[in-house]
Amino acid sequence: MSYAVADSMTMIGRSIRLSRRNVDTMIMSIVLPLMMMALFVYVFGGAINTGTGYVNYVVPGIILLCTGYGAASTAMSVADDMNSGMIDRLRSMPIRSSAVLTGHVTASVARNALSTTVVVGAAVAMGFRPSASVLEWVAAAGLLLLYVLALSWLAAGLGAVAKSVESASAMSFLMLFLPYLSSAFVPTHTMPAFLRGVSEHQPITPVIETVRGLLTGTPIGDQGWIALAWSVGLLLASFTLAAVLYRRRVDD
């Protein structure tokens, strides 16, 4: 166990250093959500009726959009390691090769924490006024952490089977697109019936509604338990899938 922890810490340090050196990806993972938030708040927000200030409504969705961008970069980083010979070199060393995934996932969480902090700060400058208590902030952060971990492990699994960095980017497209089919930008009841069914029964909508309720005081209802169940279930499934796909690729 001590060797496994030491190996994981080594790979975590490596992944964080790689993230710091890959400045353009880090900047884009922050700039793109900020641009989307500015677009919706200043261009579309005046025409969208959500029953509250639109900036308060849209910020939770933008936060989850950040996780999608972060997960996409994780998939590409893992794919680069898998196809550049990095894993082959690890086979000749006394180190657990599976620690590579742990390093990438931990770096993904760190990147998401940074981008989320920047987005929330920019949202406050745009007029976002959360009413959450300290406990509600902690609850929202905990739920977001679960969701980020789940998405990051899923991205790691996709990166493990991708044959190139480009294919990893294409495979992670759903993570970027799914927030648009949720309550992130408009209430689901305004959507056509066939699309509303998809929006209301996918993991992102209950997570967004729960975070929105915790931060701004809107009703949460049973969305909190649904969001927790989705996040934990997705985390367990993603971790298992990533481990299986990675081991299968390494053993080929």
ROFI-724976 format. One record per residue (C-alpha): residue number from 1; residue in three letters; x, y, z. Coordinates in Angstrom, 3 decimals. Layout:
N
 pos code       px       py       pz
 NUM  ALA        X        Y        Z
...
END
This chain:
252
 pos code       px       py       pz
   1  MET    0.000    0.000    0.000
   2  SER    2.813    2.424    0.855
   3  TYR    4.437    1.774   -2.540
   4  ALA    1.099    2.328   -4.303
   5  VAL    0.621    5.641   -2.504
   6  ALA    4.180    6.719   -3.323
   7  ASP    3.723    5.799   -6.993
   8  SER    0.440    7.698   -7.152
   9  MET    2.001   10.780   -5.550
  10  THR    4.806   10.669   -8.110
  11  MET    2.334   10.510  -10.997
  12  ILE    0.164   13.222   -9.447
  13  GLY    3.173   15.517   -9.256
  14  ARG    4.047   14.715  -12.863
  15  SER    0.516   15.401  -14.127
  16  ILE    0.288   18.697  -12.264
  17  ARG    3.647   19.787  -13.719
  18  LEU    2.440   18.872  -17.196
  19  SER   -0.728   20.922  -16.612
  20  ARG    1.335   23.923  -15.530
  21  ARG    3.451   23.660  -18.677
  22  ASN    0.448   23.252  -20.970
  23  VAL   -0.577   26.871  -20.470
  24  ASP   -2.686   27.231  -23.605
  25  THR   -4.981   24.336  -22.636
  26  MET   -5.350   25.723  -19.118
  27  ILE   -6.189   29.176  -20.434
  28  MET   -8.759   27.852  -22.908
  29  SER  -10.447   25.721  -20.244
  30  ILE  -11.052   28.962  -18.329
  31  VAL  -11.626   31.414  -21.175
  32  LEU  -14.218   29.336  -23.047
  33  PRO  -16.643   29.013  -20.068
  34  LEU  -16.151   32.722  -19.343
  35  MET  -17.002   33.569  -22.946
  36  MET  -20.073   31.341  -22.805
  37  MET  -21.212   32.981  -19.579
  38  ALA  -20.712   36.480  -21.005
  39  LEU  -22.574   35.470  -24.173
  40  PHE  -25.597   34.103  -22.335
  41  VAL  -25.723   36.817  -19.685
  42  TYR  -25.227   39.855  -21.922
  43  VAL  -26.606   38.668  -25.284
  44  PHE  -29.328   36.089  -24.582
  45  GLY  -30.098   36.744  -20.921
  46  GLY  -32.424   39.671  -21.526
  47  ALA  -34.665   37.530  -23.731
  48  ILE  -34.798   34.478  -21.426
  49  ASN  -37.320   34.464  -18.600
  50  THR  -36.292   32.189  -15.739
  51  GLY  -38.202   33.896  -12.942
  52  THR  -34.974   35.244  -11.444
  53  GLY  -31.909   37.209  -12.464
  54  TYR  -30.432   35.299  -15.388
  55  VAL  -26.863   35.466  -14.148
  56  ASN  -27.946   33.706  -10.939
  57  TYR  -29.672   31.071  -13.037
  58  VAL  -26.868   30.370  -15.489
  59  VAL  -23.786   30.250  -13.231
  60  PRO  -24.325   26.638  -11.970
  61  GLY  -24.607   25.488  -15.578
  62  ILE  -21.411   27.293  -16.531
  63  ILE  -19.626   25.633  -13.613
  64  LEU  -20.594   22.205  -14.928
  65  LEU  -19.572   23.293  -18.405
  66  CYS  -16.094   23.865  -16.927
  67  THR  -15.966   20.248  -15.795
  68  GLY  -16.681   19.104  -19.337
  69  TYR  -13.779   21.095  -20.737
  70  GLY  -11.523   19.819  -17.960
  71  ALA  -12.545   16.217  -18.609
  72  ALA  -11.866   16.576  -22.332
  73  SER   -8.302   17.677  -21.614
  74  THR   -7.893   14.723  -19.249
  75  ALA   -8.908   12.292  -21.982
  76  MET   -6.367   13.842  -24.348
  77  SER   -3.582   13.746  -21.737
  78  VAL   -4.192   10.069  -21.002
  79  ALA   -4.329    9.274  -24.723
  80  ASP   -0.999   11.031  -25.216
  81  ASP    0.612    8.874  -22.510
  82  MET   -0.906    5.697  -23.944
  83  ASN    0.326    6.358  -27.470
  84  SER    3.660    8.092  -26.890
  85  GLY    5.472    5.168  -25.264
  86  MET    5.149    6.453  -21.705
  87  ILE    3.368    3.311  -20.505
  88  ASP    5.955    1.081  -22.175
  89  ARG    8.726    2.824  -20.248
  90  LEU    6.865    2.337  -16.975
  91  ARG    6.771   -1.412  -17.557
  92  SER   10.527   -1.558  -17.060
  93  MET   10.380    0.371  -13.782
  94  PRO    9.303   -0.681  -10.265
  95  ILE    6.182    1.494  -10.389
  96  ARG    2.499    0.732  -10.641
  97  SER    1.506    1.792  -14.144
  98  SER   -2.108    2.304  -13.008
  99  ALA   -0.866    5.259  -10.947
 100  VAL   -0.797    7.166  -14.256
 101  LEU   -4.602    7.371  -14.273
 102  THR   -4.670    8.490  -10.650
 103  GLY   -2.243   11.267  -11.493
 104  HIS   -4.285   12.496  -14.431
 105  VAL   -7.566   12.406  -12.503
 106  THR   -6.096   14.304   -9.548
 107  ALA   -4.644   16.928  -11.879
 108  SER   -8.078   17.204  -13.512
 109  VAL   -9.682   17.922  -10.140
 110  ALA   -7.057   20.584   -9.436
 111  ARG   -7.613   22.222  -12.842
 112  ASN  -11.367   22.202  -12.324
 113  ALA  -11.018   23.761   -8.883
 114  LEU   -8.980   26.586  -10.400
 115  SER  -11.316   27.186  -13.344
 116  THR  -14.408   27.054  -11.109
 117  THR  -12.908   29.619   -8.745
 118  VAL  -12.151   31.954  -11.646
 119  VAL  -15.634   31.505  -13.146
 120  VAL  -17.381   32.193   -9.826
 121  GLY  -15.231   35.304   -9.318
 122  ALA  -16.088   36.557  -12.805
 123  ALA  -19.766   35.780  -12.206
 124  VAL  -19.759   37.907   -9.060
 125  ALA  -18.318   40.746  -11.141
 126  MET  -21.189   40.243  -13.622
 127  GLY  -23.803   40.450  -10.888
 128  PHE  -24.033   36.930   -9.477
 129  ARG  -25.282   37.203   -5.894
 130  PRO  -25.358   33.835   -4.090
 131  SER  -27.280   33.608   -0.843
 132  ALA  -25.647   30.387    0.367
 133  SER  -24.431   29.865    3.906
 134  VAL  -21.026   28.333    4.602
 135  LEU  -22.608   24.904    5.013
 136  GLU  -24.440   25.248    1.691
 137  TRP  -21.199   26.265   -0.046
 138  VAL  -19.514   23.174    1.398
 139  ALA  -22.398   20.954    0.248
 140  ALA  -22.289   22.427   -3.259
 141  ALA  -18.507   21.987   -3.416
 142  GLY  -18.800   18.375   -2.237
 143  LEU  -21.381   17.527   -4.900
 144  LEU  -19.294   19.208   -7.584
 145  LEU  -16.236   17.265   -6.423
 146  LEU  -18.111   13.973   -6.771
 147  TYR  -19.277   14.926  -10.246
 148  VAL  -15.811   16.095  -11.338
 149  LEU  -14.253   12.846  -10.094
 150  ALA  -16.855   10.808  -11.973
 151  LEU  -16.364   12.725  -15.198
 152  SER  -12.578   12.670  -14.875
 153  TRP  -12.460    8.897  -14.421
 154  LEU  -14.786    8.481  -17.402
 155  ALA  -12.477   10.702  -19.455
 156  ALA   -9.473    8.691  -18.297
 157  GLY  -11.142    5.521  -19.516
 158  LEU  -11.876    7.073  -22.904
 159  GLY   -8.295    8.287  -23.160
 160  ALA   -7.007    4.810  -22.326
 161  VAL   -8.667    3.257  -25.395
 162  ALA   -8.247    6.171  -27.813
 163  LYS   -5.763    5.530  -30.595
 164  SER   -4.684    9.178  -30.752
 165  VAL   -5.098   12.493  -28.967
 166  GLU   -7.472   13.613  -31.717
 167  SER   -9.744   10.603  -31.290
 168  ALA   -9.760   11.144  -27.520
 169  SER  -10.953   14.695  -28.129
 170  ALA  -13.723   13.420  -30.403
 171  MET  -14.770   10.720  -27.928
 172  SER  -15.114   13.266  -25.124
 173  PHE  -17.409   15.505  -27.194
 174  LEU  -20.493   14.247  -25.346
 175  MET  -19.117   15.683  -22.093
 176  LEU  -19.039   19.117  -23.709
 177  PHE  -22.428   18.792  -25.394
 178  LEU  -24.530   17.233  -22.626
 179  PRO  -24.865   20.433  -20.521
 180  TYR  -26.709   22.080  -23.415
 181  LEU  -29.378   19.364  -23.122
 182  SER  -30.094   20.187  -19.494
 183  SER  -31.475   22.994  -17.360
 184  ALA  -28.106   24.781  -17.518
 185  PHE  -29.237   27.645  -19.739
 186  VAL  -33.040   27.479  -19.927
 187  PRO  -35.746   25.810  -17.804
 188  THR  -36.563   22.346  -19.090
 189  HIS  -40.314   23.080  -19.242
 190  THR  -39.663   25.472  -22.148
 191  MET  -38.296   22.641  -24.317
 192  PRO  -40.295   20.433  -26.726
 193  ALA  -41.758   17.353  -25.086
 194  PHE  -39.334   14.865  -26.672
 195  LEU  -36.326   16.938  -25.649
 196  ARG  -37.686   17.706  -22.185
 197  GLY  -37.726   13.977  -21.378
 198  VAL  -34.019   13.725  -22.202
 199  SER  -33.140   16.891  -20.282
 200  GLU  -34.957   15.889  -17.125
 201  HIS  -33.606   12.327  -16.998
 202  GLN  -29.876   12.772  -17.423
 203  PRO  -27.278   13.284  -14.656
 204  ILE  -26.406   16.932  -15.281
 205  THR  -29.858   18.439  -14.689
 206  PRO  -30.281   17.234  -11.051
 207  VAL  -26.695   18.267  -10.265
 208  ILE  -27.305   21.733  -11.701
 209  GLU  -30.647   22.110   -9.911
 210  THR  -29.084   21.067   -6.612
 211  VAL  -26.115   23.425   -6.934
 212  ARG  -28.452   26.212   -8.041
 213  GLY  -30.693   25.614   -5.057
 214  LEU  -27.792   25.534   -2.601
 215  LEU  -26.221   28.715   -3.947
 216  THR  -29.267   30.828   -4.747
 217  GLY  -32.056   29.390   -2.581
 218  THR  -34.288   27.974   -5.331
 219  PRO  -36.317   24.856   -4.415
 220  ILE  -34.331   21.626   -4.582
 221  GLY  -36.978   19.033   -3.749
 222  ASP  -35.751   15.504   -4.393
 223  GLN  -33.146   16.697   -6.903
 224  GLY  -30.428   16.577   -4.244
 225  TRP  -30.787   12.848   -3.636
 226  ILE  -31.083   12.180   -7.363
 227  ALA  -27.940   14.214   -8.028
 228  LEU  -26.053   12.351   -5.305
 229  ALA  -27.178    8.974   -6.642
 230  TRP  -26.200    9.905  -10.202
 231  SER  -22.786   11.222   -9.114
 232  VAL  -21.887    8.244   -6.908
 233  GLY  -23.172    5.730   -9.459
 234  LEU  -21.345    7.429  -12.303
 235  LEU  -18.146    7.607  -10.229
 236  LEU  -18.204    3.876   -9.419
 237  ALA  -19.028    2.931  -13.008
 238  SER  -16.415    5.279  -14.474
 239  PHE  -13.662    4.120  -12.104
 240  THR  -14.390    0.470  -12.891
 241  LEU  -14.583    1.123  -16.630
 242  ALA  -11.345    3.119  -16.646
 243  ALA   -9.496    0.408  -14.711
 244  VAL  -10.738   -2.358  -17.023
 245  LEU  -10.059   -0.476  -20.258
 246  TYR   -6.628    0.642  -19.075
 247  ARG   -5.585   -2.838  -17.993
 248  ARG   -6.839   -4.327  -21.246
 249  ARG   -4.878   -1.777  -23.275
 250  VAL   -1.704   -2.233  -21.211
 251  ASP   -1.866   -6.029  -21.435
 252  ASP   -2.306   -6.049  -25.229
END
